[in-house]
């Protein structure tokens, strides 16, 4: 749904023209999974799929929310009554942003909001972060809060962690807020320093496919939180602030110190090797050796499957089938337990690989996957 349709929908709902229209994208993570809450490195890029919001200020403390994608009418809340984990519906994400802004001392006195999204929900493509960031950016502009993009991302993460109750890291919100068209974002999640790395696959004769397995996941359902708690326990056992502090060349010694604690060994090994894979990918892209990132993606999937144990049969089938059909690389992306995989292919092989994956799913009696091309796109912005 485009900006004009969302603007018109707002006017029909609320009887007035909105003060503005904003958008924020979903994201695909090229490499660097579950490293963000370990103070590590990630490398996402923004998708062309966005959440669009038409918004106007209110001064009476009322927050009115409506989504074109959810059945039901306008949901009305009071800004001064918002409380963490009080809402288990989609409205928790925008309401959580309002709560986080107000808790941080910013004078947000209510708003009318109408939303529509093309970011697939539950596909590991950060539909929740897109929703949070578009609200934060709109309120930042309307209430003249003068917050930087990284600050908005932090507040959105707090909304998701505390208000929604999902223990996610900072990557998704930062990607939605800060990515640039034609680039992947090399992000150090400890200090939020950023490098925009050119990533124009089309110019090099390649494509990156996203395969949405249509297996739904929910980060707040517990398994994601268990992995995060396990990583924190591993860091404590090794006497470091975060697993990012374990150097790659010191991994064997660190694992030896963990002894027969199999879970800690697996989790620590994934995080430390994944950070190294991000740095290796950055180096290859800077050197113009884009095709060489394929094996790095494959190694990342194996680590997520075997050490972090967050893959599923559908994701493994995508990766195995794509590689057998000539793909340069493939791996699951996102929080795991379903969602999407990414596949790096030569442009000439797109149809072959896509057909092979679709036929493999049919043969396994899985729900047909959704396959589309991921084009590095612009981050959050005001449309009108």
C-alpha positions as CSV (number, residue, x, y, z in Angstrom):
1,X,0.0,0.0,0.0
2,X,1.4,3.4,-1.1
3,X,1.7,6.6,0.8
4,X,-1.3,8.2,-0.8
5,X,-3.5,5.2,0.0
6,X,-2.4,5.3,3.7
7,X,-3.0,9.1,3.7
8,X,-6.5,8.6,2.3
9,X,-7.2,5.8,4.8
10,X,-6.2,8.1,7.6
11,X,-8.5,10.8,6.4
12,X,-11.4,8.4,6.1
13,X,-10.8,7.1,9.6
14,X,-10.2,10.3,11.5
15,X,-11.9,12.9,9.4
16,X,-8.8,15.0,8.8
17,X,-5.7,15.0,6.7
18,X,-2.6,13.6,8.5
19,X,0.3,15.9,9.4
20,X,2.6,13.5,7.5
21,X,3.4,10.1,6.2
22,X,6.5,8.0,7.0
23,X,7.9,4.6,6.1
24,X,10.3,2.2,7.6
25,X,11.6,-1.0,6.0
26,X,12.0,-4.6,7.0
27,X,15.4,-6.1,6.8
28,X,17.4,-9.1,5.8
29,X,20.5,-10.0,7.7
30,X,23.2,-11.0,5.4
31,X,25.4,-12.4,8.1
32,X,25.7,-12.1,11.9
33,X,22.9,-14.0,13.6
34,X,22.3,-13.7,17.4
35,X,25.5,-11.7,17.8
36,X,23.7,-8.4,18.5
37,X,22.8,-9.2,22.1
38,X,26.3,-10.4,22.6
39,X,27.8,-7.0,21.7
40,X,29.0,-8.4,18.4
41,X,28.9,-7.6,14.7
42,X,26.0,-7.8,12.3
43,X,25.5,-7.0,8.6
44,X,21.8,-6.4,7.6
45,X,20.4,-4.5,4.7
46,X,17.0,-2.9,4.3
47,X,14.3,-4.5,2.1
48,X,12.0,-2.6,-0.3
49,X,9.1,-3.9,1.8
50,X,8.0,-1.2,4.3
51,X,5.5,-0.3,7.0
52,X,3.9,3.1,6.1
53,X,2.3,5.3,8.8
54,X,0.1,8.4,8.5
55,X,0.3,10.3,11.8
56,X,-1.0,13.4,13.4
57,X,-0.3,14.8,16.9
58,X,-2.8,15.0,19.7
59,X,-2.6,17.1,22.8
60,X,-5.1,15.2,25.0
61,X,-3.0,12.2,25.9
62,X,-5.0,9.9,23.7
63,X,-3.3,7.4,21.3
64,X,-5.5,6.0,18.5
65,X,-4.1,3.2,16.4
66,X,-5.4,1.5,13.3
67,X,-3.9,-1.0,10.9
68,X,-5.2,-1.7,7.4
69,X,-3.7,-5.2,7.8
70,X,-5.5,-6.3,11.0
71,X,-9.2,-6.9,11.3
72,X,-11.0,-4.6,13.7
73,X,-11.5,-0.9,14.3
74,X,-9.5,1.9,15.8
75,X,-7.8,1.0,19.1
76,X,-7.9,3.8,21.6
77,X,-5.4,4.0,24.5
78,X,-4.3,6.6,27.0
79,X,-0.6,7.5,26.9
80,X,-0.4,7.9,30.7
81,X,-1.8,4.5,31.3
82,X,0.6,2.5,29.1
83,X,2.4,-0.3,31.1
84,X,4.9,-2.9,30.1
85,X,3.6,-6.3,29.0
86,X,0.0,-5.1,29.4
87,X,-0.8,-5.7,25.7
88,X,-0.4,-9.0,23.7
89,X,-1.7,-7.6,20.5
90,X,-0.1,-5.8,17.5
91,X,-0.8,-2.5,19.2
92,X,1.9,-3.3,21.8
93,X,4.6,-2.3,19.3
94,X,3.5,1.3,18.5
95,X,2.2,1.8,22.1
96,X,5.6,0.6,23.4
97,X,7.4,3.2,21.4
98,X,5.1,5.9,22.9
99,X,5.8,4.5,26.3
100,X,9.6,4.4,25.8
101,X,9.7,8.0,24.5
102,X,7.6,9.3,27.4
103,X,9.6,7.3,30.0
104,X,12.8,8.8,28.5
105,X,11.3,12.3,29.2
106,X,10.1,13.2,25.8
107,X,6.8,15.2,25.6
108,X,4.7,12.9,23.5
109,X,1.1,13.9,24.2
110,X,-0.8,11.4,22.0
111,X,-1.3,10.7,18.3
112,X,-3.7,9.4,15.7
113,X,-2.1,6.7,13.6
114,X,-3.1,4.7,10.5
115,X,-0.7,2.0,9.3
116,X,-0.2,-0.5,6.4
117,X,2.7,-2.8,5.8
118,X,4.1,-5.0,3.0
119,X,6.7,-6.6,5.3
120,X,5.8,-10.3,5.7
121,X,4.9,-10.9,9.3
122,X,6.5,-13.8,11.2
123,X,9.0,-14.4,8.4
124,X,12.2,-13.3,10.3
125,X,12.3,-10.0,8.3
126,X,11.7,-7.6,11.2
127,X,8.1,-6.6,10.6
128,X,8.0,-5.6,14.3
129,X,11.1,-3.3,14.0
130,X,9.6,-1.6,10.9
131,X,6.5,-0.9,12.9
132,X,8.4,0.5,15.8
133,X,10.8,2.6,13.8
134,X,8.1,4.2,11.6
135,X,6.2,5.3,14.7
136,X,9.4,6.6,16.4
137,X,10.5,8.6,13.3
138,X,7.0,10.1,12.9
139,X,6.8,11.2,16.6
140,X,10.4,12.4,16.5
141,X,9.5,14.7,13.6
142,X,6.1,15.8,14.8
143,X,7.1,16.5,18.4
144,X,10.5,18.0,17.3
145,X,12.4,15.7,19.7
146,X,15.7,16.0,17.7
147,X,16.7,12.5,18.3
148,X,19.4,10.8,16.1
149,X,18.6,7.6,14.2
150,X,20.6,5.5,16.5
151,X,18.8,6.9,19.5
152,X,15.5,6.1,18.0
153,X,16.7,2.5,17.4
154,X,17.7,2.2,21.1
155,X,14.3,3.5,22.2
156,X,12.5,1.0,19.8
157,X,14.6,-1.8,21.2
158,X,13.6,-0.8,24.7
159,X,10.0,-0.8,23.6
160,X,10.3,-4.4,22.3
161,X,12.4,-5.7,25.2
162,X,10.5,-4.1,28.1
163,X,7.0,-3.2,26.8
164,X,6.4,-6.1,24.5
165,X,8.6,-8.5,26.5
166,X,10.7,-9.9,23.6
167,X,14.5,-10.0,24.4
168,X,15.7,-8.9,21.0
169,X,19.0,-7.2,20.3
170,X,19.6,-3.8,18.6
171,X,20.2,-5.0,15.0
172,X,16.6,-4.9,13.6
173,X,15.7,-1.4,14.7
174,X,19.1,0.0,13.7
175,X,18.8,-1.6,10.2
176,X,15.3,-0.2,9.7
177,X,16.4,3.3,10.9
178,X,19.8,3.6,9.4
179,X,20.4,1.4,6.2
180,X,21.1,3.1,2.9
181,X,20.1,2.0,-0.6
182,X,22.6,-0.2,-2.4
183,X,24.5,-1.0,0.8
184,X,24.7,-3.5,3.6
185,X,25.2,-2.0,7.1
186,X,28.3,-3.2,9.0
187,X,27.2,-2.5,12.6
188,X,29.2,-2.9,15.8
189,X,26.4,-3.4,18.3
190,X,28.5,-2.5,21.3
191,X,29.1,1.1,20.4
192,X,26.7,1.3,17.4
193,X,29.4,2.5,15.1
194,X,28.4,1.9,11.5
195,X,29.9,1.4,8.0
196,X,27.8,1.4,4.9
197,X,29.3,-1.3,2.7
198,X,28.5,-1.2,-1.1
199,X,26.4,-4.2,-1.9
200,X,25.1,-4.0,-5.5
201,X,24.6,-7.6,-6.6
202,X,22.8,-6.8,-9.8
203,X,25.8,-4.9,-11.1
204,X,27.9,-8.0,-10.6
205,X,25.4,-10.4,-12.2
206,X,24.1,-11.9,-9.0
207,X,20.9,-11.9,-7.0
208,X,20.0,-12.6,-3.4
209,X,16.7,-14.5,-3.0
210,X,14.6,-14.6,0.2
211,X,12.7,-17.8,0.7
212,X,9.9,-17.3,3.3
213,X,9.2,-20.8,4.5
214,X,5.9,-19.6,6.0
215,X,6.8,-21.4,9.2
216,X,5.8,-18.8,11.8
217,X,8.0,-17.8,14.7
218,X,7.5,-15.6,17.7
219,X,10.6,-14.3,19.6
220,X,8.7,-13.8,22.8
221,X,7.7,-17.5,23.0
222,X,10.8,-18.5,24.9
223,X,13.4,-20.2,22.8
224,X,15.0,-16.9,21.7
225,X,15.2,-15.9,25.3
226,X,16.7,-19.2,26.3
227,X,19.5,-18.7,23.8
228,X,20.2,-15.2,25.0
229,X,20.3,-16.4,28.7
230,X,22.6,-19.2,27.6
231,X,25.0,-16.8,26.0
232,X,25.0,-14.6,29.0
233,X,25.7,-17.6,31.2
234,X,28.6,-18.5,28.9
235,X,30.1,-15.0,29.2
236,X,29.8,-15.2,33.0
237,X,31.5,-18.6,33.1
238,X,34.4,-17.1,31.0
239,X,34.6,-13.9,33.0
240,X,33.9,-11.5,30.2
241,X,31.2,-8.8,29.8
242,X,29.9,-10.3,26.6
243,X,30.9,-13.2,24.2
244,X,32.2,-10.5,21.8
245,X,35.2,-10.2,24.1
246,X,36.3,-13.8,23.3
247,X,38.8,-13.4,20.4
248,X,38.5,-15.8,17.5
249,X,42.1,-17.0,17.9
250,X,41.3,-17.6,21.6
251,X,38.2,-19.7,21.0
252,X,39.8,-23.1,21.6
253,X,41.2,-22.1,24.9
254,X,37.8,-20.6,25.9
255,X,36.0,-23.8,25.0
256,X,38.5,-25.8,27.0
257,X,37.7,-23.8,30.0
258,X,34.0,-24.6,29.7
259,X,34.8,-28.3,30.0
260,X,31.9,-30.7,29.5
261,X,29.2,-27.9,29.6
262,X,27.9,-28.9,26.2
263,X,25.3,-26.1,25.9
264,X,27.7,-23.4,26.8
265,X,30.3,-24.8,24.4
266,X,27.9,-24.8,21.5
267,X,26.5,-21.3,22.1
268,X,29.9,-19.7,22.7
269,X,31.4,-21.4,19.6
270,X,28.6,-20.1,17.4
271,X,28.8,-16.5,18.6
272,X,32.6,-16.2,18.3
273,X,32.8,-17.9,14.9
274,X,29.8,-15.8,13.7
275,X,31.5,-12.6,14.6
276,X,34.5,-13.7,12.6
277,X,32.2,-14.6,9.6
278,X,30.9,-11.0,9.6
279,X,34.3,-9.5,9.6
280,X,35.4,-11.9,6.8
281,X,32.3,-11.0,4.8
282,X,33.1,-7.3,5.1
283,X,36.6,-7.9,4.0
284,X,35.5,-9.9,0.9
285,X,32.9,-7.3,-0.1
286,X,35.4,-4.4,0.3
287,X,37.9,-6.4,-1.9
288,X,35.3,-6.9,-4.6
289,X,35.2,-10.7,-4.0
290,X,31.4,-10.9,-3.6
291,X,31.0,-14.4,-4.9
292,X,33.4,-15.6,-2.2
293,X,30.9,-14.8,0.5
294,X,28.8,-17.8,-0.5
295,X,30.8,-20.4,1.5
296,X,30.7,-18.0,4.5
297,X,26.9,-18.0,4.4
298,X,26.8,-21.8,4.2
299,X,29.2,-22.1,7.2
300,X,26.9,-19.7,9.1
301,X,23.9,-21.9,8.5
302,X,25.7,-25.0,9.7
303,X,26.6,-23.2,12.9
304,X,23.1,-22.0,13.5
305,X,21.7,-25.5,12.8
306,X,24.2,-27.5,14.7
307,X,25.6,-25.3,17.5
308,X,22.8,-22.8,18.1
309,X,20.1,-25.3,17.1
310,X,17.5,-22.8,15.8
311,X,17.0,-24.1,12.3
312,X,14.0,-26.3,11.2
313,X,13.4,-28.9,8.5
314,X,12.0,-26.3,6.1
315,X,15.0,-24.0,6.4
316,X,17.4,-26.8,6.0
317,X,15.6,-28.0,2.9
318,X,15.9,-24.5,1.3
319,X,19.6,-24.4,2.0
320,X,20.4,-28.0,0.8
321,X,18.2,-27.7,-2.3
322,X,19.5,-24.4,-3.3
323,X,23.2,-25.5,-3.0
324,X,22.5,-28.7,-4.9
325,X,20.9,-26.6,-7.7
326,X,23.9,-24.3,-8.2
327,X,23.5,-21.5,-5.6
328,X,26.7,-19.8,-4.5
329,X,25.6,-19.8,-0.9
330,X,22.6,-20.0,1.4
331,X,21.6,-19.8,5.0
332,X,18.7,-19.2,7.4
333,X,18.3,-15.6,8.4
334,X,16.6,-14.0,11.4
335,X,15.8,-15.3,14.9
336,X,15.2,-18.9,13.8
337,X,12.6,-21.6,14.4
338,X,11.0,-20.8,11.1
339,X,11.0,-17.7,9.0
340,X,13.2,-17.2,6.0
341,X,16.4,-18.3,4.3
342,X,18.6,-16.3,1.9
343,X,20.1,-17.7,-1.2
344,X,22.9,-16.1,-3.2
345,X,22.7,-17.0,-6.9
346,X,24.0,-16.1,-10.3
347,X,21.4,-14.0,-12.1
348,X,21.1,-16.7,-14.7
349,X,20.3,-19.4,-12.1
350,X,17.4,-17.6,-10.3
351,X,14.6,-19.6,-12.1
352,X,16.4,-22.9,-11.7
353,X,17.0,-22.5,-8.0
354,X,13.6,-21.1,-7.3
355,X,11.9,-24.0,-9.1
356,X,14.0,-26.6,-7.4
357,X,13.1,-25.2,-3.9
358,X,9.4,-25.0,-4.8
359,X,9.5,-28.6,-6.0
360,X,11.4,-29.8,-3.0
361,X,8.8,-28.2,-0.7
362,X,6.0,-29.9,-2.7
363,X,7.7,-33.2,-2.5
364,X,8.1,-32.9,1.3
365,X,4.4,-31.9,1.6
366,X,5.5,-28.5,3.1
367,X,3.4,-25.3,2.6
368,X,4.6,-23.6,-0.6
369,X,7.3,-21.1,0.1
370,X,7.2,-17.4,-0.9
371,X,10.3,-16.5,-3.0
372,X,11.3,-12.9,-3.8
373,X,14.5,-11.0,-4.6
374,X,16.0,-8.9,-1.8
375,X,17.3,-5.5,-3.1
376,X,19.3,-3.4,-0.7
377,X,17.0,-0.4,-0.1
378,X,16.6,2.8,1.8
379,X,16.1,3.0,5.5
380,X,13.3,4.9,7.3
381,X,12.2,8.2,5.9
382,X,9.5,10.8,5.7
383,X,7.4,10.4,2.5
384,X,5.2,13.6,2.8
